[in-house]
């Protein structure tokens, strides 16, 4: 068979398995849903895009997600229906971006990735790892680095603009401290608080953490430091837990870099302030990732990303990029 015919056949088969029929342009698109138990359904369900669709549905059960293949772009298109609005995003290898962003898709980082609940000890870093971290954390590298697309979260939280975001903000009390958050994370935060308060009755470290808590700041309309990416604080879904005096330890990688230069990544874990492990677990068990696990660590920072917690360290849950 001629190579061109092979390509046409492959496209026809892929479109069928992807959930759509190839129709003349003058006809409206009619989704194809393979019958339950069919080989076509099994093939579709095993695709990375479908794995990510299931992950998002599980993480945000009150948001409606659908996924269809768009042959015109040669990519999967995710529809996010939240707060009465529908947003269409292209998968773009896991970046989840809008159609106007597609020409510059390589400028965006992945949105979904495995999140490992482990803490790397800098004592074990190799010279190559140290050099990589030093390069990654440099101001020029961070300013020129790929941005994180926030289109998916703008759709979920109805937060594309400042006015839209602030219409969903609520001021609450968390561990005795006032903070302003997006309404969607109030219930998860209340569950975290209840767990921490129970732990504080029997765990002296947790009790001390609660007693020395200075603030729990969330909403702030701003970009990520040294980048053009929008901070998740500007969605009201990130919380900074700031202790009084920081326990005499180092709280944030940038503070240490400003003080001691390029050896900041070798700061021993014992010299860094961290919430007690049971507190970190309480947050993570309710869908919050901890900034202390990042290469550029931010030990006071928690961010609501149930999709990443549910993905865990299982790379198959977020596709192969």
GIHUKA-V861453 format. One record per residue. N is the residue number from 1. RES is the residue in one letter. PHI is phi in degrees with one decimal (NA if undefined). OMEGA is omega in whole degrees, 0 to 359 (NA if undefined). D_CENTER is the distance of its C-alpha to the mean C-alpha in Angstrom with 1 decimal. Layout:
BEGIN
((N/RES/PHI/OMEGA/D_CENTER) (N/RES/PHI/OMEGA/D_CENTER))
END
This chain:
BEGIN
((1/X/NA/180/45.5) (2/X/-61.8/181/44.7) (3/X/-53.6/180/41.3) (4/X/-65.9/178/40.5) (5/X/-64.4/176/41.4) (6/X/-58.2/182/39.1) (7/X/-65.2/180/36.2) (8/X/-62.8/178/37.1) (9/X/-61.9/181/37.4) (10/X/-62.4/179/34.0) (11/X/-66.5/179/32.4) (12/X/-62.8/180/34.2) (13/X/-64.1/182/33.2) (14/X/-64.3/179/29.5) (15/X/-62.4/179/29.6) (16/X/-64.7/181/31.3) (17/X/-71.4/183/28.9) (18/X/-76.7/176/25.9) (19/X/111.3/178/27.1) (20/X/-149.5/176/29.4) (21/X/-100.1/175/33.0) (22/X/-80.2/184/34.3) (23/X/-123.8/174/36.4) (24/X/-57.6/186/38.5) (25/X/-61.2/184/36.8) (26/X/-78.1/181/39.1) (27/X/-95.7/177/37.8) (28/X/-68.6/178/34.7) (29/X/-71.1/179/31.8) (30/X/-116.8/181/32.2) (31/X/-61.0/175/29.4) (32/X/-105.7/177/30.7) (33/X/-110.8/181/29.6) (34/X/-61.1/180/31.0) (35/X/-65.0/180/33.1) (36/X/-56.2/177/31.9) (37/X/82.5/182/32.8) (38/X/-80.9/177/33.4) (39/X/-64.4/179/32.6) (40/X/-62.9/179/30.9) (41/X/-65.4/180/28.5) (42/X/-61.1/180/27.9) (43/X/-65.4/179/27.2) (44/X/-65.0/184/24.7) (45/X/-66.7/182/22.9) (46/X/-86.7/182/22.5) (47/X/-72.2/178/20.7) (48/X/-54.5/180/17.1) (49/X/-60.9/180/16.4) (50/X/-71.0/176/17.8) (51/X/-60.1/180/15.9) (52/X/-69.6/176/12.6) (53/X/-60.3/179/14.4) (54/X/-62.4/179/15.5) (55/X/-62.4/181/12.1) (56/X/-66.5/178/11.0) (57/X/-62.0/179/14.5) (58/X/-69.4/183/14.3) (59/X/-75.7/183/11.2) (60/X/-129.8/187/12.6) (61/X/-63.9/180/16.3) (62/X/-92.4/175/17.7) (63/X/-104.7/180/16.0) (64/X/-96.6/178/18.0) (65/X/-120.0/170/16.5) (66/X/-135.2/182/19.0) (67/X/-132.7/176/19.0) (68/X/-136.3/178/22.1) (69/X/-85.2/179/23.3) (70/X/-107.5/183/24.5) (71/X/-63.9/180/27.5) (72/X/-67.0/178/28.1) (73/X/-104.6/183/24.9) (74/X/65.3/183/24.8) (75/X/-152.1/176/21.2) (76/X/-81.9/180/19.4) (77/X/-120.0/180/18.7) (78/X/-97.5/173/16.2) (79/X/-101.5/180/17.7) (80/X/-114.7/181/15.7) (81/X/-111.7/185/18.3) (82/X/-147.1/180/17.6) (83/X/54.7/177/20.0) (84/X/75.7/180/22.7) (85/X/-119.9/178/21.1) (86/X/-118.8/178/20.1) (87/X/-121.4/179/17.8) (88/X/-106.1/182/18.1) (89/X/-130.3/176/15.6) (90/X/-93.4/184/16.5) (91/X/-62.3/176/14.5) (92/X/49.8/178/15.9) (93/X/71.3/178/15.1) (94/X/105.7/182/11.4) (95/X/-91.7/180/10.8) (96/X/51.9/186/11.4) (97/X/-124.2/179/13.8) (98/X/-80.8/179/16.9) (99/X/-56.5/179/20.4) (100/X/-63.0/181/21.5) (101/X/-85.5/185/18.7) (102/X/-56.8/180/19.8) (103/X/-59.7/181/22.6) (104/X/-111.5/187/20.3) (105/X/-59.5/180/17.5) (106/X/-69.6/179/18.0) (107/X/-84.9/183/17.0) (108/X/-114.7/176/13.3) (109/X/-83.1/176/10.8) (110/X/-71.4/178/8.9) (111/X/-89.2/181/5.7) (112/X/-107.2/181/6.1) (113/X/-155.7/178/7.8) (114/X/-65.6/178/9.9) (115/X/-113.4/182/9.2) (116/X/-96.9/181/12.8) (117/X/-86.8/179/14.2) (118/X/-129.6/180/16.8) (119/X/-123.0/181/18.2) (120/X/-72.7/177/19.8) (121/X/-88.4/182/23.4) (122/X/-63.3/178/24.3) (123/X/-62.2/181/27.9) (124/X/-98.7/181/27.0) (125/X/-68.2/175/25.6) (126/X/-83.4/177/27.7) (127/X/-56.9/180/29.1) (128/X/-66.5/179/27.0) (129/X/-65.6/179/23.8) (130/X/-62.6/180/25.0) (131/X/-64.1/180/25.9) (132/X/-64.8/180/22.5) (133/X/-63.9/180/20.8) (134/X/-62.1/179/23.5) (135/X/-67.9/183/23.0) (136/X/-61.4/186/19.2) (137/X/-88.5/180/19.6) (138/X/-65.8/183/22.6) (139/X/-61.1/181/22.5) (140/X/-66.5/180/23.7) (141/X/-66.9/181/21.1) (142/X/-68.3/180/18.1) (143/X/-69.7/182/19.9) (144/X/-93.8/185/20.5) (145/X/-72.6/180/17.3) (146/X/-67.0/178/15.0) (147/X/-82.2/173/12.9) (148/X/-92.6/177/9.3) (149/X/-69.4/178/10.0) (150/X/-107.1/183/9.0) (151/X/-60.5/180/11.5) (152/X/-62.1/183/9.5) (153/X/-78.5/173/8.6) (154/X/-61.2/179/12.1) (155/X/-72.9/182/13.5) (156/X/-62.3/187/12.1) (157/X/-97.6/184/13.1) (158/X/51.3/190/16.1) (159/X/-136.6/181/15.3) (160/X/-69.8/180/16.3) (161/X/-124.9/179/18.9) (162/X/-63.3/180/19.8) (163/X/-62.9/179/22.4) (164/X/-63.0/180/20.3) (165/X/-60.2/186/17.7) (166/X/-69.5/176/20.5) (167/X/-70.8/181/22.2) (168/X/-109.3/181/19.6) (169/X/-85.5/177/19.7) (170/X/-137.1/176/21.7) (171/X/-96.1/183/23.3) (172/X/-129.1/172/23.4) (173/X/-109.2/179/24.7) (174/X/-124.4/182/22.5) (175/X/52.5/176/24.7) (176/X/82.5/182/27.4) (177/X/-119.5/179/25.5) (178/X/-74.4/176/24.8) (179/X/-152.5/180/21.4) (180/X/-110.4/187/20.1) (181/X/-134.5/172/16.9) (182/X/-70.0/184/15.7) (183/X/-57.2/182/17.8) (184/X/-67.4/183/15.1) (185/X/-100.2/182/14.2) (186/X/-63.0/182/17.9) (187/X/-63.4/174/18.7) (188/X/-57.5/179/15.9) (189/X/-65.3/179/17.0) (190/X/-65.5/177/20.6) (191/X/-69.4/175/20.2) (192/X/-61.9/180/18.8) (193/X/-58.9/181/21.8) (194/X/-61.4/180/24.3) (195/X/-65.9/181/23.3) (196/X/-64.4/180/23.7) (197/X/-64.7/176/27.0) (198/X/-65.9/180/28.3) (199/X/-63.4/184/27.4) (200/X/-63.7/180/29.2) (201/X/-68.3/185/32.4) (202/X/-124.0/183/32.9) (203/X/-111.5/182/30.7) (204/X/-60.4/180/32.2) (205/X/-66.5/178/29.1) (206/X/-69.3/178/27.0) (207/X/-61.9/178/29.9) (208/X/-66.0/177/30.1) (209/X/-57.7/180/26.5) (210/X/-65.7/183/27.0) (211/X/-69.9/184/30.3) (212/X/-101.1/180/29.1) (213/X/-70.3/180/26.0) (214/X/-89.8/183/26.6) (215/X/-157.4/176/23.7) (216/X/-137.4/188/20.4) (217/X/-89.1/181/19.2) (218/X/-123.2/191/16.3) (219/X/-68.9/171/16.9) (220/X/-158.7/182/17.9) (221/X/-80.9/183/17.9) (222/X/-164.3/174/17.3) (223/X/-83.5/171/15.6) (224/X/-67.2/182/14.0) (225/X/-56.3/178/17.1) (226/X/66.9/180/18.9) (227/X/-139.1/175/16.8) (228/X/-99.2/181/16.8) (229/X/-76.0/179/13.1) (230/X/-77.6/179/12.5) (231/X/-69.1/176/11.4) (232/X/-73.4/169/9.3) (233/X/-64.7/181/12.7) (234/X/-77.1/170/14.1) (235/X/-101.9/185/12.4) (236/X/75.1/180/13.8) (237/X/-116.4/175/10.7) (238/X/-118.6/182/11.0) (239/X/-130.6/175/14.2) (240/X/-100.7/181/16.4) (241/X/-95.6/187/19.0) (242/X/-103.4/179/22.0) (243/X/-86.9/176/25.0) (244/X/-68.7/176/28.6) (245/X/67.9/178/29.7) (246/X/57.5/180/26.7) (247/X/62.9/181/29.1) (248/X/71.4/182/30.7) (249/X/-115.3/182/27.7) (250/X/-90.1/189/25.1) (251/X/-102.0/194/22.0) (252/X/-145.4/186/20.0) (253/X/-56.5/185/20.3) (254/X/-67.9/177/21.5) (255/X/-61.0/181/24.3) (256/X/-71.5/178/25.6) (257/X/-64.0/179/25.4) (258/X/-62.0/184/27.4) (259/X/-87.7/189/29.9) (260/X/-122.3/174/30.4) (261/X/75.9/192/29.1) (262/X/-78.3/175/27.6) (263/X/-97.3/185/28.1) (264/X/-57.4/184/25.3) (265/X/-69.5/179/23.1) (266/X/-93.7/177/26.1) (267/X/-54.8/181/26.1) (268/X/-58.4/179/26.9) (269/X/-57.3/181/24.6) (270/X/-66.4/181/27.7) (271/X/-93.0/181/27.7) (272/X/-99.4/172/24.2) (273/X/-73.6/176/23.7) (274/X/-140.6/170/21.3) (275/X/-62.5/176/21.1) (276/X/-55.4/182/23.1) (277/X/-53.1/178/21.5) (278/X/-61.8/177/22.1) (279/X/-70.2/178/20.2) (280/X/-59.1/180/17.1) (281/X/-63.1/179/17.6) (282/X/-60.8/177/18.1) (283/X/-65.9/184/14.8) (284/X/-64.7/179/12.9) (285/X/-64.7/179/15.2) (286/X/-105.9/172/14.2) (287/X/101.3/180/10.5) (288/X/-100.4/171/9.6) (289/X/-88.6/183/8.4) (290/X/-109.5/180/11.2) (291/X/-66.4/178/11.6) (292/X/-68.7/179/14.9) (293/X/-91.3/179/13.4) (294/X/-77.3/174/12.5) (295/X/-60.2/174/15.4) (296/X/-93.7/193/15.7) (297/X/-71.3/179/15.7) (298/X/-136.3/195/15.4) (299/X/-73.1/178/17.0) (300/X/-92.1/195/17.2) (301/X/-101.4/172/13.5) (302/X/-127.9/186/11.4) (303/X/-135.6/184/8.2) (304/X/-79.7/178/7.8) (305/X/-142.8/181/5.1) (306/X/-60.9/179/8.0) (307/X/-65.0/180/6.9) (308/X/-76.8/177/6.0) (309/X/-62.5/180/9.1) (310/X/-69.7/176/11.0) (311/X/-67.4/180/10.5) (312/X/56.8/180/11.6) (313/X/-97.7/182/13.6) (314/X/-87.9/184/14.8) (315/X/-65.4/180/14.4) (316/X/-67.7/181/16.3) (317/X/-74.0/182/13.7) (318/X/-121.6/172/11.5) (319/X/76.5/178/14.7) (320/X/-107.2/186/16.7) (321/X/-99.0/NA/16.0))
END
